[in-house]
Amino acid sequence: MRQNNLFIILIILLGLVGGYFYYAQAIVPAISSVPPAPINQNNDSLKQFKTITIGFGILSDKVFSTLSAFGESPVQPGLTGKKDLFAPF
């Protein structure tokens, strides 16, 4: 009986040691194969957005003027959804 307990403890101990070595080898920090882009300190501000312009030329296009609203506008609220099964009567 004592020998059986010794074998069980030995198997558990070997499993724990084997598991430790398996996870110690498997968990390795990720190394990127592509280096990150260098940060340019001169352009690292919001000053580059001063020159952005928005083109409204699409609004004067003939195709844009043919667009029309589809559906109910404005949307009128109504009763939608399921009935609450757990609500008290």
trRosetta pair geometry for C-beta under 8 A, 3 or more apart (Angstrom, degrees):
i j d omega theta_ij theta_ji phi_ij phi_ji
1 4 5.8 -50 -154 29 34 112
1 5 6.9 32 151 -16 63 103
2 5 5.8 -53 -154 35 36 112
2 6 6.5 39 148 -23 65 105
3 6 5.5 -50 -150 33 36 116
3 7 6.6 37 152 -19 65 102
4 7 5.8 -53 -151 35 33 110
4 8 6.5 32 152 -18 65 106
5 8 5.7 -54 -148 37 33 112
5 9 6.3 32 155 -17 66 107
6 9 5.9 -56 -147 39 29 109
6 10 6.2 31 153 -21 64 109
7 10 5.6 -55 -144 38 31 113
7 11 6.3 32 156 -20 65 105
8 11 5.8 -52 -147 35 30 110
8 12 6.4 28 155 -15 63 106
9 12 5.8 -55 -147 39 31 110
9 13 6.1 31 154 -19 65 109
10 13 5.7 -55 -144 39 29 112
10 14 6.3 28 157 -17 64 106
11 14 5.9 -54 -145 38 29 109
11 15 6.3 32 153 -21 63 107
12 15 5.6 -55 -150 36 31 114
12 16 6.4 30 154 -18 65 105
13 16 5.8 -53 -148 36 31 110
13 17 6.4 27 156 -14 65 107
14 17 5.8 -55 -143 41 32 109
14 18 6.0 32 157 -18 66 110
15 18 5.8 -56 -141 41 27 110
15 19 6.1 29 158 -19 63 109
16 19 5.7 -55 -145 38 28 111
16 20 6.4 32 155 -22 63 104
17 20 5.7 -51 -149 32 31 113
17 21 6.6 24 155 -13 64 105
18 21 6.0 -57 -148 39 31 106
18 22 6.2 34 153 -22 66 107
19 22 5.5 -53 -143 35 32 113
19 23 6.3 18 163 -7 67 108
20 23 6.4 -64 -147 44 25 99
20 24 6.0 25 157 -21 64 113
21 24 5.6 -54 -138 38 30 113
21 25 6.3 25 161 -15 64 108
22 25 6.2 -66 -155 39 25 104
22 26 6.1 15 155 -16 65 116
23 26 5.5 -56 -132 41 36 109
23 27 5.9 22 171 -11 71 110
24 27 6.8 -56 -133 40 21 97
25 28 7.7 -15 170 -48 40 102
32 35 6.9 129 102 -92 116 32
32 36 7.3 54 92 -43 162 77
39 44 6.2 40 173 -79 102 132
40 43 4.8 28 98 32 118 100
40 44 6.4 178 88 -38 60 90
41 44 5.5 -48 -141 13 34 125
43 48 5.9 44 -161 -57 90 134
45 48 7.1 133 78 -6 66 85
46 49 5.4 -38 -177 23 73 117
47 50 5.9 -21 -172 -10 54 116
48 51 7.2 -54 -177 27 48 101
49 52 5.3 -27 -162 -3 63 122
55 58 7.2 87 117 -10 92 88
56 59 5.0 -18 173 13 86 121
56 60 7.7 78 130 -12 80 93
57 60 6.2 -61 -162 37 47 103
57 61 7.2 67 142 -44 69 94
58 61 5.4 -34 -159 -1 45 124
58 64 5.8 120 156 -61 74 145
59 64 5.9 -133 -134 126 29 159
60 64 7.5 56 49 53 13 133
61 64 4.5 91 68 3 92 106
61 65 7.2 -163 94 -9 51 84
62 65 5.8 -56 -152 34 36 111
62 66 6.9 35 152 -22 65 104
63 66 5.9 -56 -156 30 35 111
63 67 7.7 52 147 -37 60 89
64 67 6.0 -34 -167 0 42 115
69 73 5.2 -46 165 -4 145 152
71 75 7.9 -6 139 -87 114 89
72 75 5.6 96 100 -108 103 55
72 76 6.4 -71 156 7 140 88
82 85 7.9 -21 142 -30 116 87
83 87 7.8 -103 168 24 76 125
84 87 3.9 79 97 -27 118 112
